[in-house]
Each structure stands twice: as C-alpha cells, then as structure tokens.
Amino acid sequence: MMTKRILLIPALVCLITTGTAAQVLDDIQNKFTRYNQNTYQEKLFAHTDKSFYLAGEVLWFKLYNVSEAHNKLVSASKVAYVEVLDKDNNPIMQAKVELNEATGNGSFYIPVSANSGNYKLRAYTNWMKNFSAERYFEKAITIVNSLKEITLQNAQPVAANYDIQFFPEGGTLINNLNNNVAYRVVGTDGKGVEFSGAIINQRNDTITRFKPYKFGIGTFNLKPGDGNTYTAVLKINGKTITKPLPQPTALGYAMQLSDDAEQIKIAVKSTINTTGAIYLVIHNRQTLTGAKTLNLINGEGSFLVDKKSLHEGVSHFTLFNSDKQPVGERLYMVRPTQKLAIEATADMPIYASRKNVSVAIQTKDNSNPEAADLSMAVYRLDSLETSSPESIHTYIWLTSELKGSIESPEYYLSTNDNEALDNLMLTHGWSKYKWDEVLQAKTPVFKYMPEFDGHIITGKITDPVSNAGVKNRLVNLGVPGRRVQLYYSQSDADGNFTMSTKNFVGPNEIVVQPRLEQDTLLKTQIFSPFSEQYTTTKVAELNLHKSLYNSLATHSLGMQLQNMYSGNKLKQQYAPLMDTTSFYNGSHKEYLLDNYTRFTTMEEVLREYIHEVWVSRPDRFKFKMINNDYLIDNQPLLIFDGVPIYNPNVVVAADPLKVKQIDVVAHEFYKGNTTEYGIISFTTYKGDFGGIEINPKALVMDYEGLQLKRDFFSPIYETQQQIASHMPDFRTVLYWSPNTYTDNTGKTIVRFYTSDQTGKYIGVIQGISASGKAGLQTFSFEVK
C-alpha cells in the first residue's frame, strides 16, 4: 500500500505543474487579448508625387489611413499631421490635413529659403502620438535649392563613419551557448556596404569570419566563453574598423529559429531555468495566433509551429519565463498573397510635346475586378529621380512592422530570397508592446484623444503666481471674423482643457479667454498639436555628384519658368466646401441694420429695433432677453465678430455704423455642457471688431487650422491655338491626382498633356481597395 502511494506522488506533481503552466499561459493570452481590445492602432501611408524637389516647387501627397489589425481603410481619425523635418528634427513645413473616409491629400510649396539637404517627411494622427514614434510614417526626400550655391562633388565620397550594429537572436548574447548573431553595417547614406569581417577575443584569437549576405546584413555563430570579451574587426574600402560586441551575460535564454516546408522550429536554451516551464506567444498585427508551453530538460527544448497556423505578414514569437516575464523575441514573416493587381498602359509609347496622353487603368483581386481608391503621379525620370518608389503594399505589410530605415524594401516581397528576408527580421525587429503594461490587465489610459470629428485644440489654465494648473475653469475660444466659430471647454484637475473644432480651416487668429470676468488674471496657453517625439532614424548627408549638373539645370529652369508664368496658380489655395453657418443657426432672428434707419449709438439700436433685448443702465449696462413676454434673468452671451465679450459696456460703445448684422437667440441655448441665457451676436462689415477693444487679458495668437486645398495645375492643349502658344511649359511633373477611383468593373481612364520637356517619363499608380488589398504599378513613355 505504501509503494502505491509513493508512485502516485510524481504523477500528482506532474498534474499540478501542467495545470499551473496552463493557467499561466491562459493568463498571458487573456491579458494580451484584453489589452488589444482596448488599444486600437492605425497606420498612415503617404504617397508623394516624387522624392526629389527643388525649392520653389510643390510637394504633393496623398494619405491612406488603415487599421493595424486588418490593413483596411479605417475612418476613425479625421485629421493627420504632416511634417518635413531636417537632420536635426526641426520642421521646415507642417500641416494639419483633413481625413475624409480614411484618406486625405495636401501639398507643400517648398520655400525658397529652404536649404539643400535630405529631409524626412512624416505623417501621424493625434491618436498615434500615444505610442512610439516608430509607428509614424516616415519617408526620405531630397530638397535642393538651386537659387543658392550648390557644392557638386567630383567623386562619390567615401563614408567616414559607419553604423555597425549586432543583434543576438532572441535579444541577448549568452555565455556557453551557441548564439546566432545578426549584424548590419551601413554608411552615412543609410545603405549597406560590402566588407569582410572577423570576430576576435581579448587575446586576438580569431573566432570566426563573416561577410554580409545582402544590403550589409548577415549572420554568424558565436559561443562566448566565461570571462571573454569579443570584438569585430571589419575591413571596409581599405579601412580597418573595430567594434565591440555586446557583452555576453551568464544567465539568460537563447532562441534559434529554423524552418522547413511545413514547420517552424524554435530551439530554446537556458542557463537560468533548466527544468521549468517556458511559454511561447505568437502574435501578428494585434491578433493572437498561437500559444505553446514547453518544459525544458537540462536547459533545452524546442517549440514546433505549423506554418499553416501563421497569418500573413510579420509574426512575433515572444518567449516568457515561468514568472510571465518576456525573456526573448524573434520575428518571422510570411509573404502576403493578398495584393491589388493594377494594370496601367499609356495609349502610345512615344509622344510629341503638348500632346494628349490617355492611360487605361484596371484594378483586380487575382482575376476578378475590384474597385480601388488610387493616387497617381507622372514625372520625368532622370538621374535625380528614383524609378522604384515604395508601395503602400510593402509599407503596410513590411516597413511599418519593423524598426528603422530599410534599404530597398520592395526587394523582400518581390523576390523569394528567404535568407535576406530572415536577416531583415533579425536586424530590424522590435517589440511593439510594453509587456509590463499588457500584463497589468489595466485598461490603458491615453493622453491624446482620437480626433473623430475634427481638429482638437488643447491648452492649459494656470495661476500666474504659482504656475500651477487651475481646475474647473470655463474657457472659450473664438475665431475673429464674420463666420461665428466659438468653442467651449472646462479645465480638468491639472488645468488642461480640450476643444474639438469643426470645419476649422486655414490660417486664423484665435482669442482664448476664461469665461468668468474674475478669472481674467489667470494665464492661458495653447499647446502645439505636432508631436515632439522622434525616431532614431538619421538623415543621410546630401552629396551631389557633378554629373548631375545638367539635370539640375534643367529642373531649375523649369521651376523658375513655372513660378514666373504660373506662380499664382501654384500658390493659390482655397477652403473646401463646408457648412459655414453659425453654431446657433436656425435658432435665431437676423437684423440687417441697412434695412433700418441708422442710429449713431448702439444703445439706441438695441432699444429701438431689437425687441428681444432689454437694456438697463445702472452703474454699467446690463442686457436681458425677452422671450414671449417674460424676462430671462441671466446675462445673455454677447459675441462680437465671433469673439465673446463679457463687458456689456464695450458692446454699447461700439460704432453701430460699422455693424452689418445683429443675430438674436431669445431663449436658453445649450452648447455642450454650457447653458447660454440667450445670444446677441454682432457682425461688422469687415469682421475686424469695428474698433472695439477685446479683453486685454485674453490670449490672442495666430493658429493654423486644417490645410487649405490646392489644385494641381496642368495646361490644356485641345486647340491649335493652345498648342501654338508661346507660353513656355517646362513641367517635369505632368500629372498628379490624389483621387483616382476605379469603379466596380475595376476600370478608369486618366488623361493629361505632355509638356515641352523631352525625355522618359514614369507613371506611378498605387492605392487600396475596400477589402484591404493594396498595390502599386508603374508605366512609362517618352516625349520627343
């Protein structure tokens, strides 16, 4: 009997251990799923008309907003922020761009004050500011100011410095274990370099030799010994460079991934936990796709994953120890088969100048027609422009899932080079999650709100003496002008406030002030909505070879002629169609003062004509509204050219001959959580306050709303007279359309005219369908 009891003990322990392991794995999975249910993610992609610009040209762009989970267009955010940053992350151009049904478009007129150099164009939403800047869209562009002195090189300069990085597979270099170590070596231009290298120890013994496989990236195997240090010795362009390897650690976990046609094997070795349970969680674009438990034996074990269980795209294999701590991560990619096929053909291969070009476009899902939302650019191809633009397909499936700048990202999805792709996963991988936050199982708290309806303006009210935030203070923001735009808010516990605007476009002056007169001594400030966090991606130095002189001269001539003859059209901007009525529209009565005998004092106007207003005059003027013969006791809201005025004496002192219209709301009016006891709104002829003084304590500042629209200018040559015109046409960008759509048959036709610039032209068409299939296609023709 005693023997039977003893034999049962190992089985019981095994059951308890298995049960505990299952509970731990379930807990990790549940918390991961719950976190992502409360953490919506989106991505922005920007298609620009080209990548090389001269100061004085217009940079055009189209934005696509997709959900991270499904890579489909998502219309949550209604505003995107677009910036062009220099090498020190200083913005030279910024814009707030409206997103309508998940897409938007805009432009930058590149100022002639811009310096020549390489820049970063980046785009993000207010919601994306809650996360790492690595999630922002970034693209390298080049700007050359041909109106300033340009230095041209006789030869391509040899990089003086190289960025050399090592990436142990799984994240940590472990002593006494075989480690697979990836490396990446790039020059100052951000491109990989060819070299030969060796790993030596502190005794100068050569441990292994290596050469990059492609784009300066490769791997080698290393088994560090206790007490040893290791250095990489690289020979690049005749120069010897040394770089210490990461310091090995005695305790940790090593991961090694290998795959065959059907399975992925992830071998794990540990110098910490030699017999306990470890856990593998597999996730792809916010979706949990697998989870496994493994009991190590003598510190070793392997997970086997069926390839069919993986989703397309980049999967993260995250390793957890028995304490639910992440101890390693490996990325693996399944190339996507979901792709929008785009066919585009010009009606002729060669055109004369000023001739019509017709391009037939068709979009398909495999062989089936599929409607798509596209953008299209046609530009002259020369030594200054690239013929391999990054596609939205590559960005949403690959580039946005990895960290840092990727050289030739299209290569990895357009070829079957699995070794290059896996090396990329080893050197550009990153964990998108802060696992301590995920495993806390708390609902995330976010600082920046999604802009569901329009641009959100944020600010703070503080005590001018203590500089501390003041809570529960009512504040309003008015936009001076004949269109009444008035926004309300109340400060929170820290004195911060937010105002959600609507149809707030173009350059404006805003007036921000506390609502109560006794609060006018408080200090009010408005925050910039542009992000102050940046990626670590560096901008390469601009080096122009003297062989580019002719191309630069041609581009410069075209730019200057366009500005000379069509400058007004290039710079002309306009507000989009929108509702411009006042917030109280439909609840008011209008008084057009030109329809009445004009009085010389505002008091007379109010007493004689505005029958809904009762005016009293003890020590200072007071207004009350008369609604159906009863008096509303409280003071109504007084608005003068869109700005609230809380001192009635200021309104009465206004010159009525400068006032065009008075609107009256003679009853209680509810705006948000605020009740107005009637409204009297005065509008002057010029929208300039008519000489009255607004509150001197109010914050008055310039503030840019959503970017105004600009149309791409392209001459039309339909008649012989137009063709024979002596007006020079040296455009190098023949066509730009951010809104090209194929219908349910997947077809559309685009037409434009060639310019006087001869040469080879390339057309770039890209976009996405409602089902989330994205693609890019190019076509070309010549102008002779």
Residue pairs with C-beta under 8 A, 6 or more apart in sequence:
17 277
17 295
20 277
21 277
21 279
21 293
21 295
21 322
22 293
24 277
24 279
24 322
24 324
25 279
25 291
25 292
25 293
27 324
28 279
28 281
28 291
28 320
28 324
28 439
29 281
29 288
29 291
31 438
31 439
31 440
31 441
32 281
32 283
32 288
32 438
33 288
34 441
35 433
35 437
35 438
35 441
35 444
36 69
36 286
36 287
38 443
38 444
39 286
39 444
40 67
40 76
40 127
40 450
41 67
41 68
41 69
41 131
41 135
41 286
42 65
42 66
42 67
42 68
42 74
42 76
42 77
42 125
42 127
42 128
43 65
43 66
43 67
43 68
43 71
43 135
43 137
43 395
43 396
43 400
44 63
44 64
44 65
44 80
44 123
44 124
44 125
44 128
44 136
44 137
45 63
45 64
45 66
45 137
45 392
45 395
45 396
45 400
46 61
46 62
46 63
46 64
46 82
46 121
46 123
46 137
46 139
47 61
47 62
47 64
47 375
47 377
47 389
47 392
47 738
47 764
47 766
48 59
48 60
48 61
48 121
48 139
48 141
48 377
49 59
49 60
49 61
49 377
49 379
49 733
49 736
50 377
50 379
50 385
50 733
51 139
51 140
51 141
51 142
51 385
51 386
51 389
52 141
52 142
52 144
52 384
52 385
52 386
53 59
53 110
53 141
53 142
53 143
53 144
54 110
54 143
54 144
54 145
54 146
54 555
54 556
54 559
55 110
55 111
55 112
55 113
55 114
55 143
55 144
55 145
55 146
55 147
55 148
56 110
56 112
56 147
56 559
56 560
56 563
57 109
57 110
57 559
57 562
58 107
58 108
58 109
58 110
58 570
58 710
59 84
59 93
59 107
59 108
59 110
59 121
59 141
60 105
60 106
60 107
60 377
60 712
60 733
60 736
60 738
61 82
61 105
61 106
61 107
61 121
61 123
61 738
62 103
62 104
62 105
62 375
62 738
63 80
63 82
63 97
63 99
63 103
63 104
63 105
63 106
63 123
64 73
64 102
64 103
64 373
64 392
64 767
64 768
65 73
65 74
65 75
65 76
65 77
65 80
65 99
65 102
65 103
65 104
65 125
66 72
66 73
66 74
66 102
66 396
66 768
66 772
67 74
68 285
68 286
69 285
69 286
69 287
70 285
70 772
71 285
71 396
71 397
71 772
71 774
72 768
72 770
72 771
72 772
73 101
73 102
73 103
73 373
73 768
73 770
73 772
74 102
75 99
75 100
75 101
75 102
76 127
76 450
76 452
77 99
77 125
77 126
77 127
77 450
77 451
77 452
78 98
78 99
78 100
78 451
78 452
78 453
78 454
79 96
79 97
79 98
79 99
79 125
79 126
79 451
79 454
79 455
79 456
79 706
80 96
80 97
80 99
80 104
80 123
80 124
80 125
81 94
81 95
81 96
81 97
81 123
81 124
81 125
81 126
81 529
81 530
81 531
82 94
82 95
82 97
82 106
82 121
82 122
82 123
83 91
83 93
83 94
83 95
83 121
83 122
83 123
83 530
84 91
84 92
84 93
84 94
84 108
84 119
84 120
84 121
84 141
85 91
85 92
85 119
85 120
85 121
85 122
85 534
85 539
86 92
86 115
86 117
86 119
86 539
87 117
87 118
87 119
87 538
87 539
89 120
89 534
91 530
92 111
92 114
92 119
93 108
93 110
93 111
94 530
94 704
95 106
95 108
95 704
95 707
96 455
96 529
96 704
96 705
96 706
96 707
97 104
97 105
97 106
97 706
97 707
98 104
98 505
98 576
98 706
98 707
99 125
103 373
103 738
105 375
105 738
105 739
106 707
106 710
107 707
107 710
109 570
109 571
109 710
110 143
112 145
112 147
114 143
114 145
115 143
115 145
115 148
116 143
116 144
116 145
116 148
116 150
116 542
117 142
117 143
117 539
117 542
118 140
118 141
118 142
118 539
118 540
118 541
118 542
119 140
119 141
119 142
119 143
119 539
120 138
120 139
120 140
120 141
120 537
120 539
121 138
121 139
121 140
121 141
122 136
122 137
122 138
122 139
123 136
123 137
124 133
124 135
124 136
124 137
124 531
125 450
125 451
126 448
126 449
126 450
126 451
126 456
126 529
127 446
127 448
127 449
127 450
127 451
128 135
128 136
129 447
129 448
129 531
129 533
130 446
130 447
130 448
132 432
132 533
133 531
133 533
133 534
133 535
134 403
134 430
134 535
135 400
135 432
136 531
136 535
137 395
137 400
138 405
138 535
138 537
139 390
140 190
140 405
140 539
140 540
142 542
144 150
144 542
144 544
144 552
146 552
146 555
146 556
146 559
150 544
150 552
151 544
152 544
152 545
152 546
152 548
152 549
153 543
153 544
153 545
153 546
154 545
154 546
155 545
156 543
156 545
157 543
158 237
159 187
159 188
159 189
159 193
159 237
160 188
161 188
162 185
162 186
162 187
162 188
162 193
162 234
162 236
162 241
163 184
163 185
163 186
163 187
163 538
164 183
164 184
164 185
164 232
164 234
164 241
164 243
165 183
165 184
165 185
165 427
166 181
166 182
166 183
166 232
166 243
166 245
166 246
167 181
167 182
167 183
167 184
167 426
167 427
167 429
168 174
168 179
168 180
168 181
168 182
168 246
168 254
169 179
169 180
169 181
169 182
169 254
169 255
169 256
169 257
169 330
169 426
170 253
170 254
170 255
170 256
170 319
170 328
170 329
170 330
171 328
171 329
172 249
172 252
172 253
172 254
172 327
172 328
173 179
173 181
173 222
173 224
173 245
173 246
173 247
173 248
173 249
174 224
174 248
174 249
174 250
174 251
174 252
174 253
174 254
174 269
174 271
175 224
175 225
175 226
175 248
175 249
175 250
175 271
176 223
176 224
176 225
176 226
176 271
177 223
177 254
177 269
177 271
178 221
178 222
178 223
178 254
178 256
178 269
179 221
179 222
179 223
179 224
179 254
180 219
180 220
180 221
180 256
180 426
181 219
181 220
181 221
181 222
181 245
182 217
182 218
182 219
182 423
182 426
182 427
183 197
183 210
183 212
183 217
183 218
183 219
183 220
183 232
183 427
184 192
184 216
184 217
184 427
185 192
185 193
185 195
185 212
185 216
185 217
185 234
185 236
186 192
186 193
186 216
186 407
187 193
188 540
188 541
189 540
189 541
189 543
190 405
190 407
190 538
190 540
191 215
191 216
191 407
192 212
192 214
192 215
192 216
192 217
192 407
193 212
193 216
193 236
193 237
194 211
194 212
194 216
194 236
195 211
195 212
195 216
195 234
195 235
195 236
196 209
196 210
196 211
196 234
196 235
197 209
197 210
197 211
197 232
197 233
197 234
197 235
198 206
198 207
198 208
198 209
198 210
198 232
198 233
199 206
199 207
199 208
199 209
199 210
199 220
199 222
199 230
199 231
199 232
199 233
199 245
200 206
200 207
200 230
200 231
200 233
201 207
201 225
201 228
201 229
201 230
201 231
202 228
202 229
207 222
207 230
208 220
208 221
208 222
210 218
210 219
210 220
211 218
212 218
213 219
213 419
213 420
213 423
214 417
214 419
214 420
214 423
215 407
215 408
215 420
216 407
217 420
217 423
217 424
217 427
218 423
219 423
219 426
222 230
222 245
224 230
224 248
226 250
228 248
229 244
229 245
229 247
230 244
230 245
230 248
231 242
231 243
231 244
231 245
232 242
232 243
232 244
232 245
233 240
233 241
233 242
234 240
234 241
234 242
234 243
235 241
250 271
251 271
251 272
252 270
252 271
252 272
252 327
253 268
253 269
253 270
253 272
253 273
253 278
253 319
253 321
253 327
253 328
254 268
254 269
254 270
254 328
255 266
255 267
255 268
255 317
255 319
255 328
255 330
256 266
256 267
257 264
257 265
257 266
257 267
257 317
257 330
257 332
257 422
258 264
258 265
258 267
259 265
259 307
259 332
261 307
262 306
262 307
262 308
263 304
263 305
263 306
263 307
264 304
264 305
264 307
264 310
264 332
265 302
265 303
265 304
265 305
266 280
266 302
266 303
266 305
266 317
266 330
267 300
267 301
267 302
268 278
268 294
268 296
268 300
268 301
268 302
268 303
268 319
268 328
269 299
269 300
270 278
270 296
270 299
270 300
271 299
272 321
273 296
273 299
273 321
273 322
274 296
274 298
274 299
275 295
275 296
275 297
275 298
275 299
276 295
276 296
276 321
276 322
277 293
277 294
277 295
277 296
277 322
278 293
278 294
278 295
278 296
278 301
278 319
278 320
278 321
278 322
278 327
279 291
279 292
279 293
279 294
279 319
279 320
279 321
279 324
280 290
280 291
280 292
280 293
280 294
280 303
280 305
280 317
280 318
280 319
280 320
281 288
281 290
281 291
281 317
281 318
281 320
282 288
282 289
282 290
282 291
282 292
282 305
282 309
282 310
282 315
282 316
282 317
282 318
283 289
283 315
283 316
283 318
284 310
284 311
284 313
284 314
284 315
284 316
285 311
285 313
285 314
285 401
287 311
289 309
289 310
289 311
289 315
290 305
290 309
290 310
292 303
292 305
294 301
294 302
294 303
295 301
305 317
307 334
310 332
310 334
311 334
312 334
312 335
312 336
312 337
312 338
312 397
313 333
313 334
313 336
313 397
313 398
313 401
314 331
314 332
314 333
314 397
314 398
314 401
314 402
314 425
315 331
315 332
315 333
315 334
316 329
316 330
316 331
316 429
316 431
316 432
317 329
317 330
317 331
317 332
318 326
318 328
318 329
318 431
318 435
319 326
319 327
319 328
319 329
319 330
320 326
320 327
321 327
324 439
325 435
326 431
326 435
329 429
329 431
330 425
330 426
330 429
331 402
331 425
331 426
331 429
332 422
332 425
333 398
333 412
333 421
333 425
335 413
335 421
336 393
336 397
336 413
338 772
338 773
339 393
339 773
339 774
339 775
340 363
340 364
340 365
340 370
340 372
340 393
340 767
340 768
340 769
340 773
340 774
340 775
341 363
341 364
341 365
341 366
341 775
342 361
342 362
342 363
342 364
342 372
342 374
342 765
342 766
342 767
342 775
342 776
342 777
343 360
343 361
343 362
343 363
343 364
343 777
344 359
344 360
344 361
344 362
344 763
344 765
344 777
344 778
344 779
345 359
345 360
345 779
346 357
346 358
346 359
346 763
346 779
346 780
346 781
347 357
347 358
347 359
347 360
348 357
348 781
349 781
349 782
350 781
350 782
350 783
350 784
351 357
351 754
351 781
351 782
351 783
351 784
352 754
352 783
352 784
353 729
353 754
353 755
353 756
353 757
353 758
353 783
354 717
354 722
354 723
354 729
354 753
354 754
354 755
354 756
355 717
355 753
355 754
356 717
356 751
356 752
356 753
357 378
357 734
357 751
357 752
357 753
357 754
357 781
358 749
358 750
358 751
359 749
359 750
359 751
359 763
359 779
360 747
360 749
361 374
361 376
361 740
361 742
361 747
361 748
361 749
361 750
361 765
362 369
362 742
362 746
362 747
363 369
363 370
363 371
363 372
363 374
363 742
363 746
363 747
363 767
363 769
363 775
364 370
364 746
365 769
365 771
365 773
369 742
369 744
369 745
369 746
369 747
370 742
370 746
370 769
370 771
370 773
371 741
371 742
371 743
371 744
371 746
371 769
371 770
372 741
372 742
372 746
372 767
372 768
372 769
372 773
373 739
373 741
373 767
373 768
373 769
374 740
374 741
374 742
374 765
374 766
374 767
375 737
375 738
375 739
375 740
375 765
375 766
375 767
376 735
376 736
376 737
376 740
376 750
376 763
376 764
376 765
377 733
377 735
377 736
377 763
377 764
378 733
378 734
378 735
378 736
378 752
378 761
378 762
378 763
378 764
379 385
379 732
379 733
379 734
379 761
379 762
380 732
380 733
380 734
380 757
380 759
380 760
380 761
381 387
381 759
381 760
381 761
381 762
381 780
382 551
382 554
382 759
382 760
383 547
383 548
383 551
384 548
384 551
384 552
384 555
385 762
387 762
387 778
388 408
388 410
389 764
389 766
389 776
390 399
390 409
390 410
391 410
391 766
391 774
391 775
391 776
392 766
392 767
392 768
392 774
392 775
392 776
393 413
393 766
393 774
393 775
393 776
394 409
394 410
394 412
394 413
394 776
395 409
396 774
397 413
398 406
398 409
398 412
398 413
399 406
399 409
402 424
402 425
402 428
402 429
402 430
403 428
403 429
403 430
404 428
404 535
404 536
404 537
405 537
406 424
406 428
411 417
411 420
412 420
412 421
412 424
437 444
449 456
449 498
451 500
453 500
453 502
454 500
454 501
454 502
454 503
454 504
454 706
455 500
455 501
455 504
455 529
455 705
455 706
456 498
456 499
456 500
456 501
456 529
457 477
457 487
457 498
457 499
457 501
457 510
457 526
457 529
457 703
458 496
458 497
458 498
458 499
458 526
458 527
458 529
459 475
459 496
459 497
459 499
459 512
459 524
459 525
459 526
459 527
460 469
460 491
460 494
460 495
460 496
460 497
460 524
460 525
460 527
461 469
461 470
461 473
461 475
461 491
461 495
461 497
461 514
461 519
461 522
461 523
461 524
462 468
462 469
462 470
462 495
462 522
462 523
462 525
463 469
463 470
463 522
463 523
464 521
464 522
464 523
467 523
468 495
469 491
469 493
469 494
469 495
469 496
470 491
470 495
470 522
471 491
471 492
471 493
471 494
471 495
472 490
472 491
473 490
473 491
473 495
473 514
473 515
473 516
473 519
473 522
474 488
474 489
474 490
474 514
474 515
474 516
474 519
474 674
475 488
475 489
475 490
475 491
475 497
475 512
475 513
475 514
475 515
475 524
476 486
476 487
476 488
476 489
476 512
476 513
476 515
476 644
477 486
477 487
477 489
477 499
477 510
477 511
477 512
478 485
478 486
478 487
478 510
478 511
478 639
478 642
478 643
478 644
479 485
479 486
479 504
479 508
479 509
479 510
479 511
479 642
479 643
480 509
480 511
480 641
480 642
480 643
480 687
480 688
480 689
481 508
481 641
481 642
481 687
482 641
482 642
482 683
482 684
482 687
483 580
483 582
483 642
484 582
484 583
484 584
484 639
484 642
484 681
484 683
485 501
485 503
485 504
485 583
485 642
486 583
486 639
486 642
486 644
486 671
487 499
487 500
487 501
488 499
488 515
488 671
488 672
488 673
488 674
489 497
489 498
489 499
490 497
490 673
491 497
501 705
503 578
503 579
503 580
504 705
504 706
505 575
505 576
505 578
505 705
505 706
505 707
505 708
506 573
506 575
506 704
506 705
506 706
506 707
506 708
507 702
507 704
507 705
508 702
508 703
508 704
508 705
509 700
509 701
509 702
509 703
510 526
510 700
510 701
510 702
510 703
511 643
511 694
511 698
511 699
511 700
512 524
512 526
512 698
512 699
512 701
513 520
513 524
513 644
513 695
513 697
513 698
513 699
514 520
514 522
514 524
515 644
515 646
516 646
517 646
517 647
520 695
520 697
520 698
521 697
524 698
524 699
525 699
526 699
526 701
526 703
544 552
554 732
554 757
555 732
557 730
558 730
558 731
558 732
558 757
561 728
561 730
562 570
562 730
562 731
563 570
565 727
565 728
566 713
569 711
569 713
570 713
572 710
572 711
573 708
573 709
573 710
574 708
574 709
574 710
575 708
575 709
576 709
582 588
582 663
582 681
583 671
584 663
584 665
584 669
584 679
584 681
587 665
587 667
587 669
588 663
588 664
588 665
588 679
588 681
589 612
589 663
589 664
589 665
589 666
590 661
590 662
590 663
591 609
591 610
591 661
591 662
591 663
591 664
592 660
592 661
593 605
593 609
593 656
593 659
593 660
593 661
593 662
594 660
596 605
596 609
598 656
598 657
599 605
599 608
599 656
600 656
600 657
601 652
601 656
602 651
602 652
602 653
602 654
602 655
602 656
602 659
603 615
603 617
603 621
603 652
604 656
605 656
605 659
605 662
606 613
606 615
606 623
606 652
607 615
610 662
610 664
610 680
611 626
612 625
612 626
612 627
612 664
612 666
612 678
613 623
613 624
613 625
613 626
613 636
613 664
613 680
614 623
614 624
614 625
614 626
614 631
615 621
615 622
615 623
616 622
616 624
620 647
620 648
620 649
621 648
621 649
621 651
621 652
622 635
622 648
623 635
623 636
623 638
623 648
623 680
624 631
624 632
624 633
624 634
624 635
624 636
624 678
625 631
625 632
625 636
625 664
625 665
625 666
625 667
625 677
625 678
626 632
626 666
627 666
627 667
627 678
632 667
632 668
632 677
632 678
633 677
634 677
635 648
635 677
636 665
636 676
636 677
636 678
636 679
636 680
637 644
637 669
637 676
637 677
637 678
637 679
637 680
638 644
638 645
638 646
638 648
638 651
638 680
638 682
639 645
639 679
639 680
639 681
639 682
640 650
640 651
640 654
640 681
640 682
640 684
640 689
640 690
640 692
640 694
641 682
641 683
641 684
641 687
641 688
641 689
641 690
642 687
643 689
643 694
645 651
645 692
645 694
645 695
646 695
647 695
650 692
650 693
650 694
651 680
651 682
651 692
653 692
654 682
654 690
654 691
654 692
655 690
655 691
658 684
658 685
658 686
658 690
658 691
659 682
659 683
659 684
659 685
659 690
660 683
660 684
660 685
661 682
661 683
662 680
662 681
662 682
662 683
663 679
663 680
663 681
663 683
664 678
664 679
664 680
664 681
665 676
665 678
665 679
665 680
666 678
667 678
668 675
668 676
668 677
668 678
669 675
669 676
669 678
669 679
670 676
684 690
694 700
712 735
712 736
712 737
714 731
714 734
714 735
714 752
714 753
715 722
715 727
715 729
715 753
715 755
716 722
716 753
717 723
717 753
728 756
729 755
729 756
729 757
730 755
730 756
730 757
731 755
731 757
732 755
732 757
734 752
734 753
734 754
734 755
734 761
735 750
735 752
735 763
737 750
740 748
740 750
740 765
740 767
741 748
742 748
754 761
754 783
755 783
757 783
758 782
758 783
758 784
759 782
759 783
760 780
760 781
760 782
761 780
761 781
761 782
761 783
762 778
762 779
762 780
763 778
763 779
763 780
763 781
764 776
764 777
764 778
765 776
765 777
765 778
765 779
766 774
766 775
766 776
766 777
767 774
767 775
768 774
768 775
